[in-house]
Amino acid sequence: MPQRRNRLDRRPFDGALFKARHLIENFFCKLKKFKRIAMRSDKTDRSFAAMIYLTAAIINSR
């Protein structure tokens, strides 16, 4: 995250990495809007992974 301008000990900031991280966080937010994913109602890991792939395809197609 970018730091305050008045900080004395400034650390390096990678804007491209911050932008990529922001996109990933937004994607997870969109993914959690699907009730079945947010509640983890699938019984097996395999069906949960399949549901994630399906919802990712739906989000990507919008």
PyMOL Python script that loads the backbone (N, CA, C, O; Angstrom):
from pymol import cmd

cmd.read_pdbstr("""\
ATOM      1  N   MET A   1       0.837  -1.179   0.000  1.00  0.00           N
ATOM      2  CA  MET A   1       0.000   0.000   0.000  1.00  0.00           C
ATOM      3  C   MET A   1       0.880   1.240   0.000  1.00  0.00           C
ATOM      4  O   MET A   1       1.962   1.238   0.588  1.00  0.00           O
ATOM      5  N   PRO A   2       0.425   2.283  -0.648  1.00  0.00           N
ATOM      6  CA  PRO A   2       1.205   3.509  -0.627  1.00  0.00           C
ATOM      7  C   PRO A   2       1.262   4.087   0.788  1.00  0.00           C
ATOM      8  O   PRO A   2       0.328   3.945   1.577  1.00  0.00           O
ATOM      9  N   GLN A   3       2.366   4.730   1.079  1.00  0.00           N
ATOM     10  CA  GLN A   3       2.545   5.277   2.410  1.00  0.00           C
ATOM     11  C   GLN A   3       2.169   6.753   2.436  1.00  0.00           C
ATOM     12  O   GLN A   3       1.965   7.385   1.400  1.00  0.00           O
ATOM     13  N   ARG A   4       2.086   7.268   3.627  1.00  0.00           N
ATOM     14  CA  ARG A   4       1.795   8.691   3.776  1.00  0.00           C
ATOM     15  C   ARG A   4       2.984   9.512   3.289  1.00  0.00           C
ATOM     16  O   ARG A   4       4.132   9.072   3.362  1.00  0.00           O
ATOM     17  N   ARG A   5       2.696  10.687   2.801  1.00  0.00           N
ATOM     18  CA  ARG A   5       3.762  11.533   2.269  1.00  0.00           C
ATOM     19  C   ARG A   5       4.681  12.078   3.345  1.00  0.00           C
ATOM     20  O   ARG A   5       5.840  12.392   3.072  1.00  0.00           O
ATOM     21  N   ASN A   6       4.177  12.195   4.563  1.00  0.00           N
ATOM     22  CA  ASN A   6       4.993  12.780   5.618  1.00  0.00           C
ATOM     23  C   ASN A   6       5.790  11.741   6.414  1.00  0.00           C
ATOM     24  O   ASN A   6       6.361  12.072   7.453  1.00  0.00           O
ATOM     25  N   ARG A   7       5.836  10.509   5.948  1.00  0.00           N
ATOM     26  CA  ARG A   7       6.603   9.479   6.643  1.00  0.00           C
ATOM     27  C   ARG A   7       8.095   9.740   6.438  1.00  0.00           C
ATOM     28  O   ARG A   7       8.539  10.012   5.323  1.00  0.00           O
ATOM     29  N   LEU A   8       8.856   9.655   7.517  1.00  0.00           N
ATOM     30  CA  LEU A   8      10.285   9.947   7.437  1.00  0.00           C
ATOM     31  C   LEU A   8      11.059   8.820   6.768  1.00  0.00           C
ATOM     32  O   LEU A   8      11.911   9.068   5.916  1.00  0.00           O
ATOM     33  N   ASP A   9      10.764   7.585   7.152  1.00  0.00           N
ATOM     34  CA  ASP A   9      11.464   6.424   6.595  1.00  0.00           C
ATOM     35  C   ASP A   9      10.605   5.829   5.481  1.00  0.00           C
ATOM     36  O   ASP A   9       9.797   4.934   5.731  1.00  0.00           O
ATOM     37  N   ARG A  10      10.776   6.318   4.260  1.00  0.00           N
ATOM     38  CA  ARG A  10       9.945   5.857   3.134  1.00  0.00           C
ATOM     39  C   ARG A  10      10.449   4.521   2.620  1.00  0.00           C
ATOM     40  O   ARG A  10      11.649   4.330   2.423  1.00  0.00           O
ATOM     41  N   ARG A  11       9.532   3.610   2.408  1.00  0.00           N
ATOM     42  CA  ARG A  11       9.853   2.300   1.853  1.00  0.00           C
ATOM     43  C   ARG A  11       9.493   2.292   0.381  1.00  0.00           C
ATOM     44  O   ARG A  11       8.612   3.039  -0.047  1.00  0.00           O
ATOM     45  N   PRO A  12      10.170   1.449  -0.407  1.00  0.00           N
ATOM     46  CA  PRO A  12       9.841   1.411  -1.840  1.00  0.00           C
ATOM     47  C   PRO A  12       8.426   0.873  -2.069  1.00  0.00           C
ATOM     48  O   PRO A  12       7.945   0.019  -1.325  1.00  0.00           O
ATOM     49  N   PHE A  13       7.777   1.388  -3.104  1.00  0.00           N
ATOM     50  CA  PHE A  13       6.396   1.032  -3.423  1.00  0.00           C
ATOM     51  C   PHE A  13       6.334   0.573  -4.868  1.00  0.00           C
ATOM     52  O   PHE A  13       6.749   1.300  -5.770  1.00  0.00           O
ATOM     53  N   ASP A  14       5.818  -0.631  -5.097  1.00  0.00           N
ATOM     54  CA  ASP A  14       5.683  -1.177  -6.437  1.00  0.00           C
ATOM     55  C   ASP A  14       4.238  -1.007  -6.895  1.00  0.00           C
ATOM     56  O   ASP A  14       3.351  -1.735  -6.449  1.00  0.00           O
ATOM     57  N   GLY A  15       4.008  -0.061  -7.773  1.00  0.00           N
ATOM     58  CA  GLY A  15       2.653   0.243  -8.232  1.00  0.00           C
ATOM     59  C   GLY A  15       2.011  -0.888  -9.016  1.00  0.00           C
ATOM     60  O   GLY A  15       0.813  -1.136  -8.876  1.00  0.00           O
ATOM     61  N   ALA A  16       2.799  -1.584  -9.847  1.00  0.00           N
ATOM     62  CA  ALA A  16       2.258  -2.678 -10.652  1.00  0.00           C
ATOM     63  C   ALA A  16       1.801  -3.832  -9.757  1.00  0.00           C
ATOM     64  O   ALA A  16       0.753  -4.431 -10.000  1.00  0.00           O
ATOM     65  N   LEU A  17       2.580  -4.138  -8.733  1.00  0.00           N
ATOM     66  CA  LEU A  17       2.200  -5.204  -7.807  1.00  0.00           C
ATOM     67  C   LEU A  17       0.947  -4.834  -7.029  1.00  0.00           C
ATOM     68  O   LEU A  17       0.084  -5.681  -6.801  1.00  0.00           O
ATOM     69  N   PHE A  18       0.842  -3.588  -6.625  1.00  0.00           N
ATOM     70  CA  PHE A  18      -0.333  -3.112  -5.907  1.00  0.00           C
ATOM     71  C   PHE A  18      -1.579  -3.202  -6.786  1.00  0.00           C
ATOM     72  O   PHE A  18      -2.649  -3.577  -6.307  1.00  0.00           O
ATOM     73  N   LYS A  19      -1.448  -2.862  -8.069  1.00  0.00           N
ATOM     74  CA  LYS A  19      -2.578  -2.931  -9.004  1.00  0.00           C
ATOM     75  C   LYS A  19      -3.045  -4.372  -9.203  1.00  0.00           C
ATOM     76  O   LYS A  19      -4.245  -4.643  -9.221  1.00  0.00           O
ATOM     77  N   ALA A  20      -2.086  -5.299  -9.354  1.00  0.00           N
ATOM     78  CA  ALA A  20      -2.436  -6.714  -9.521  1.00  0.00           C
ATOM     79  C   ALA A  20      -3.122  -7.255  -8.270  1.00  0.00           C
ATOM     80  O   ALA A  20      -4.093  -8.007  -8.359  1.00  0.00           O
ATOM     81  N   ARG A  21      -2.613  -6.869  -7.117  1.00  0.00           N
ATOM     82  CA  ARG A  21      -3.211  -7.315  -5.860  1.00  0.00           C
ATOM     83  C   ARG A  21      -4.635  -6.794  -5.715  1.00  0.00           C
ATOM     84  O   ARG A  21      -5.517  -7.506  -5.236  1.00  0.00           O
ATOM     85  N   HIS A  22      -4.853  -5.569  -6.125  1.00  0.00           N
ATOM     86  CA  HIS A  22      -6.189  -4.977  -6.058  1.00  0.00           C
ATOM     87  C   HIS A  22      -7.174  -5.730  -6.966  1.00  0.00           C
ATOM     88  O   HIS A  22      -8.317  -5.963  -6.575  1.00  0.00           O
ATOM     89  N   LEU A  23      -6.740  -6.107  -8.164  1.00  0.00           N
ATOM     90  CA  LEU A  23      -7.599  -6.868  -9.067  1.00  0.00           C
ATOM     91  C   LEU A  23      -7.970  -8.226  -8.472  1.00  0.00           C
ATOM     92  O   LEU A  23      -9.115  -8.663  -8.584  1.00  0.00           O
ATOM     93  N   ILE A  24      -7.013  -8.884  -7.846  1.00  0.00           N
ATOM     94  CA  ILE A  24      -7.274 -10.185  -7.236  1.00  0.00           C
ATOM     95  C   ILE A  24      -8.252 -10.050  -6.079  1.00  0.00           C
ATOM     96  O   ILE A  24      -9.163 -10.867  -5.940  1.00  0.00           O
ATOM     97  N   GLU A  25      -8.073  -9.030  -5.248  1.00  0.00           N
ATOM     98  CA  GLU A  25      -8.994  -8.823  -4.133  1.00  0.00           C
ATOM     99  C   GLU A  25     -10.404  -8.519  -4.624  1.00  0.00           C
ATOM    100  O   GLU A  25     -11.377  -8.982  -4.030  1.00  0.00           O
ATOM    101  N   ASN A  26     -10.526  -7.752  -5.693  1.00  0.00           N
ATOM    102  CA  ASN A  26     -11.844  -7.471  -6.267  1.00  0.00           C
ATOM    103  C   ASN A  26     -12.489  -8.734  -6.814  1.00  0.00           C
ATOM    104  O   ASN A  26     -13.700  -8.915  -6.687  1.00  0.00           O
ATOM    105  N   PHE A  27     -11.691  -9.616  -7.424  1.00  0.00           N
ATOM    106  CA  PHE A  27     -12.227 -10.864  -7.949  1.00  0.00           C
ATOM    107  C   PHE A  27     -12.772 -11.735  -6.827  1.00  0.00           C
ATOM    108  O   PHE A  27     -13.848 -12.315  -6.965  1.00  0.00           O
ATOM    109  N   PHE A  28     -12.034 -11.835  -5.701  1.00  0.00           N
ATOM    110  CA  PHE A  28     -12.516 -12.628  -4.580  1.00  0.00           C
ATOM    111  C   PHE A  28     -13.790 -12.036  -3.990  1.00  0.00           C
ATOM    112  O   PHE A  28     -14.665 -12.770  -3.531  1.00  0.00           O
ATOM    113  N   CYS A  29     -13.894 -10.716  -4.001  1.00  0.00           N
ATOM    114  CA  CYS A  29     -15.118 -10.074  -3.518  1.00  0.00           C
ATOM    115  C   CYS A  29     -16.306 -10.457  -4.408  1.00  0.00           C
ATOM    116  O   CYS A  29     -17.391 -10.749  -3.904  1.00  0.00           O
ATOM    117  N   LYS A  30     -16.102 -10.457  -5.723  1.00  0.00           N
ATOM    118  CA  LYS A  30     -17.163 -10.854  -6.650  1.00  0.00           C
ATOM    119  C   LYS A  30     -17.504 -12.331  -6.482  1.00  0.00           C
ATOM    120  O   LYS A  30     -18.667 -12.722  -6.578  1.00  0.00           O
ATOM    121  N   LEU A  31     -16.481 -13.147  -6.230  1.00  0.00           N
ATOM    122  CA  LEU A  31     -16.685 -14.582  -6.065  1.00  0.00           C
ATOM    123  C   LEU A  31     -17.525 -14.874  -4.824  1.00  0.00           C
ATOM    124  O   LEU A  31     -18.351 -15.786  -4.834  1.00  0.00           O
ATOM    125  N   LYS A  32     -17.318 -14.110  -3.763  1.00  0.00           N
ATOM    126  CA  LYS A  32     -18.042 -14.339  -2.511  1.00  0.00           C
ATOM    127  C   LYS A  32     -19.483 -13.861  -2.569  1.00  0.00           C
ATOM    128  O   LYS A  32     -20.249 -14.126  -1.642  1.00  0.00           O
ATOM    129  N   LYS A  33     -19.874 -13.169  -3.620  1.00  0.00           N
ATOM    130  CA  LYS A  33     -21.269 -12.760  -3.768  1.00  0.00           C
ATOM    131  C   LYS A  33     -22.166 -13.950  -4.096  1.00  0.00           C
ATOM    132  O   LYS A  33     -23.381 -13.879  -3.915  1.00  0.00           O
ATOM    133  N   PHE A  34     -21.577 -15.038  -4.575  1.00  0.00           N
ATOM    134  CA  PHE A  34     -22.333 -16.252  -4.833  1.00  0.00           C
ATOM    135  C   PHE A  34     -22.507 -16.989  -3.513  1.00  0.00           C
ATOM    136  O   PHE A  34     -21.526 -17.352  -2.864  1.00  0.00           O
ATOM    137  N   LYS A  35     -23.742 -17.206  -3.123  1.00  0.00           N
ATOM    138  CA  LYS A  35     -24.051 -17.753  -1.805  1.00  0.00           C
ATOM    139  C   LYS A  35     -23.415 -19.119  -1.580  1.00  0.00           C
ATOM    140  O   LYS A  35     -22.914 -19.397  -0.490  1.00  0.00           O
ATOM    141  N   ARG A  36     -23.429 -19.963  -2.587  1.00  0.00           N
ATOM    142  CA  ARG A  36     -22.907 -21.316  -2.428  1.00  0.00           C
ATOM    143  C   ARG A  36     -21.399 -21.313  -2.167  1.00  0.00           C
ATOM    144  O   ARG A  36     -20.887 -22.179  -1.459  1.00  0.00           O
ATOM    145  N   ILE A  37     -20.697 -20.346  -2.736  1.00  0.00           N
ATOM    146  CA  ILE A  37     -19.258 -20.235  -2.498  1.00  0.00           C
ATOM    147  C   ILE A  37     -19.002 -19.635  -1.114  1.00  0.00           C
ATOM    148  O   ILE A  37     -18.147 -20.118  -0.372  1.00  0.00           O
ATOM    149  N   ALA A  38     -19.741 -18.586  -0.773  1.00  0.00           N
ATOM    150  CA  ALA A  38     -19.511 -17.898   0.501  1.00  0.00           C
ATOM    151  C   ALA A  38     -19.809 -18.801   1.689  1.00  0.00           C
ATOM    152  O   ALA A  38     -19.115 -18.737   2.703  1.00  0.00           O
ATOM    153  N   MET A  39     -20.837 -19.645   1.574  1.00  0.00           N
ATOM    154  CA  MET A  39     -21.217 -20.508   2.697  1.00  0.00           C
ATOM    155  C   MET A  39     -20.491 -21.845   2.689  1.00  0.00           C
ATOM    156  O   MET A  39     -20.580 -22.598   3.658  1.00  0.00           O
ATOM    157  N   ARG A  40     -19.776 -22.153   1.612  1.00  0.00           N
ATOM    158  CA  ARG A  40     -19.051 -23.425   1.468  1.00  0.00           C
ATOM    159  C   ARG A  40     -19.973 -24.612   1.736  1.00  0.00           C
ATOM    160  O   ARG A  40     -19.685 -25.471   2.570  1.00  0.00           O
ATOM    161  N   SER A  41     -21.076 -24.635   1.015  1.00  0.00           N
ATOM    162  CA  SER A  41     -22.084 -25.661   1.267  1.00  0.00           C
ATOM    163  C   SER A  41     -21.812 -26.980   0.543  1.00  0.00           C
ATOM    164  O   SER A  41     -22.564 -27.939   0.719  1.00  0.00           O
ATOM    165  N   ASP A  42     -20.760 -27.046  -0.261  1.00  0.00           N
ATOM    166  CA  ASP A  42     -20.446 -28.306  -0.944  1.00  0.00           C
ATOM    167  C   ASP A  42     -19.802 -29.283   0.029  1.00  0.00           C
ATOM    168  O   ASP A  42     -19.044 -28.889   0.916  1.00  0.00           O
ATOM    169  N   LYS A  43     -20.110 -30.549  -0.148  1.00  0.00           N
ATOM    170  CA  LYS A  43     -19.625 -31.550   0.805  1.00  0.00           C
ATOM    171  C   LYS A  43     -18.191 -31.990   0.517  1.00  0.00           C
ATOM    172  O   LYS A  43     -17.452 -32.316   1.446  1.00  0.00           O
ATOM    173  N   THR A  44     -17.794 -32.004  -0.731  1.00  0.00           N
ATOM    174  CA  THR A  44     -16.447 -32.480  -1.046  1.00  0.00           C
ATOM    175  C   THR A  44     -15.596 -31.340  -1.611  1.00  0.00           C
ATOM    176  O   THR A  44     -16.117 -30.356  -2.136  1.00  0.00           O
ATOM    177  N   ASP A  45     -14.286 -31.496  -1.492  1.00  0.00           N
ATOM    178  CA  ASP A  45     -13.363 -30.506  -2.035  1.00  0.00           C
ATOM    179  C   ASP A  45     -13.473 -30.429  -3.550  1.00  0.00           C
ATOM    180  O   ASP A  45     -13.327 -29.362  -4.147  1.00  0.00           O
ATOM    181  N   ARG A  46     -13.728 -31.563  -4.150  1.00  0.00           N
ATOM    182  CA  ARG A  46     -13.815 -31.623  -5.612  1.00  0.00           C
ATOM    183  C   ARG A  46     -15.011 -30.827  -6.137  1.00  0.00           C
ATOM    184  O   ARG A  46     -14.888 -30.096  -7.120  1.00  0.00           O
ATOM    185  N   SER A  47     -16.154 -30.966  -5.489  1.00  0.00           N
ATOM    186  CA  SER A  47     -17.331 -30.220  -5.940  1.00  0.00           C
ATOM    187  C   SER A  47     -17.202 -28.733  -5.622  1.00  0.00           C
ATOM    188  O   SER A  47     -17.717 -27.895  -6.362  1.00  0.00           O
ATOM    189  N   PHE A  48     -16.509 -28.395  -4.515  1.00  0.00           N
ATOM    190  CA  PHE A  48     -16.271 -26.992  -4.181  1.00  0.00           C
ATOM    191  C   PHE A  48     -15.364 -26.346  -5.222  1.00  0.00           C
ATOM    192  O   PHE A  48     -15.608 -25.216  -5.647  1.00  0.00           O
ATOM    193  N   ALA A  49     -14.315 -27.062  -5.633  1.00  0.00           N
ATOM    194  CA  ALA A  49     -13.409 -26.542  -6.658  1.00  0.00           C
ATOM    195  C   ALA A  49     -14.142 -26.378  -7.987  1.00  0.00           C
ATOM    196  O   ALA A  49     -13.926 -25.398  -8.699  1.00  0.00           O
ATOM    197  N   ALA A  50     -14.997 -27.324  -8.317  1.00  0.00           N
ATOM    198  CA  ALA A  50     -15.768 -27.222  -9.553  1.00  0.00           C
ATOM    199  C   ALA A  50     -16.697 -26.010  -9.521  1.00  0.00           C
ATOM    200  O   ALA A  50     -16.880 -25.338 -10.536  1.00  0.00           O
ATOM    201  N   MET A  51     -17.270 -25.737  -8.376  1.00  0.00           N
ATOM    202  CA  MET A  51     -18.153 -24.575  -8.242  1.00  0.00           C
ATOM    203  C   MET A  51     -17.366 -23.274  -8.366  1.00  0.00           C
ATOM    204  O   MET A  51     -17.861 -22.303  -8.938  1.00  0.00           O
ATOM    205  N   ILE A  52     -16.168 -23.249  -7.845  1.00  0.00           N
ATOM    206  CA  ILE A  52     -15.324 -22.061  -7.996  1.00  0.00           C
ATOM    207  C   ILE A  52     -15.001 -21.829  -9.464  1.00  0.00           C
ATOM    208  O   ILE A  52     -15.062 -20.695  -9.937  1.00  0.00           O
ATOM    209  N   TYR A  53     -14.655 -22.896 -10.195  1.00  0.00           N
ATOM    210  CA  TYR A  53     -14.378 -22.765 -11.623  1.00  0.00           C
ATOM    211  C   TYR A  53     -15.604 -22.261 -12.384  1.00  0.00           C
ATOM    212  O   TYR A  53     -15.493 -21.423 -13.278  1.00  0.00           O
ATOM    213  N   LEU A  54     -16.754 -22.778 -12.019  1.00  0.00           N
ATOM    214  CA  LEU A  54     -17.994 -22.368 -12.688  1.00  0.00           C
ATOM    215  C   LEU A  54     -18.301 -20.898 -12.430  1.00  0.00           C
ATOM    216  O   LEU A  54     -18.632 -20.162 -13.359  1.00  0.00           O
ATOM    217  N   THR A  55     -18.196 -20.470 -11.185  1.00  0.00           N
ATOM    218  CA  THR A  55     -18.497 -19.065 -10.870  1.00  0.00           C
ATOM    219  C   THR A  55     -17.450 -18.139 -11.472  1.00  0.00           C
ATOM    220  O   THR A  55     -17.778 -17.023 -11.875  1.00  0.00           O
ATOM    221  N   ALA A  56     -16.183 -18.585 -11.540  1.00  0.00           N
ATOM    222  CA  ALA A  56     -15.155 -17.764 -12.177  1.00  0.00           C
ATOM    223  C   ALA A  56     -15.462 -17.584 -13.665  1.00  0.00           C
ATOM    224  O   ALA A  56     -15.244 -16.508 -14.221  1.00  0.00           O
ATOM    225  N   ALA A  57     -15.963 -18.630 -14.300  1.00  0.00           N
ATOM    226  CA  ALA A  57     -16.346 -18.521 -15.710  1.00  0.00           C
ATOM    227  C   ALA A  57     -17.512 -17.571 -15.895  1.00  0.00           C
ATOM    228  O   ALA A  57     -17.554 -16.814 -16.865  1.00  0.00           O
ATOM    229  N   ILE A  58     -18.453 -17.605 -14.973  1.00  0.00           N
ATOM    230  CA  ILE A  58     -19.599 -16.692 -15.041  1.00  0.00           C
ATOM    231  C   ILE A  58     -19.148 -15.246 -14.859  1.00  0.00           C
ATOM    232  O   ILE A  58     -19.588 -14.356 -15.587  1.00  0.00           O
ATOM    233  N   ILE A  59     -18.270 -15.016 -13.887  1.00  0.00           N
ATOM    234  CA  ILE A  59     -17.764 -13.663 -13.649  1.00  0.00           C
ATOM    235  C   ILE A  59     -16.974 -13.177 -14.855  1.00  0.00           C
ATOM    236  O   ILE A  59     -17.092 -12.019 -15.255  1.00  0.00           O
ATOM    237  N   ASN A  60     -16.181 -14.050 -15.425  1.00  0.00           N
ATOM    238  CA  ASN A  60     -15.343 -13.674 -16.576  1.00  0.00           C
ATOM    239  C   ASN A  60     -16.189 -13.383 -17.818  1.00  0.00           C
ATOM    240  O   ASN A  60     -15.792 -12.579 -18.661  1.00  0.00           O
ATOM    241  N   SER A  61     -17.340 -14.024 -17.934  1.00  0.00           N
ATOM    242  CA  SER A  61     -18.181 -13.820 -19.123  1.00  0.00           C
ATOM    243  C   SER A  61     -19.000 -12.551 -19.061  1.00  0.00           C
ATOM    244  O   SER A  61     -19.544 -12.119 -20.077  1.00  0.00           O
ATOM    245  N   ARG A  62     -19.100 -11.944 -17.892  1.00  0.00           N
ATOM    246  CA  ARG A  62     -19.903 -10.722 -17.751  1.00  0.00           C
ATOM    247  C   ARG A  62     -19.223  -9.531 -18.336  1.00  0.00           C
ATOM    248  O   ARG A  62     -19.769  -8.428 -18.298  1.00  0.00           O
TER     249      ARG A  62
END
""", "prot")
cmd.dss("prot")
cmd.show_as("cartoon", "prot")
cmd.util.cbc("prot")
cmd.orient("prot")
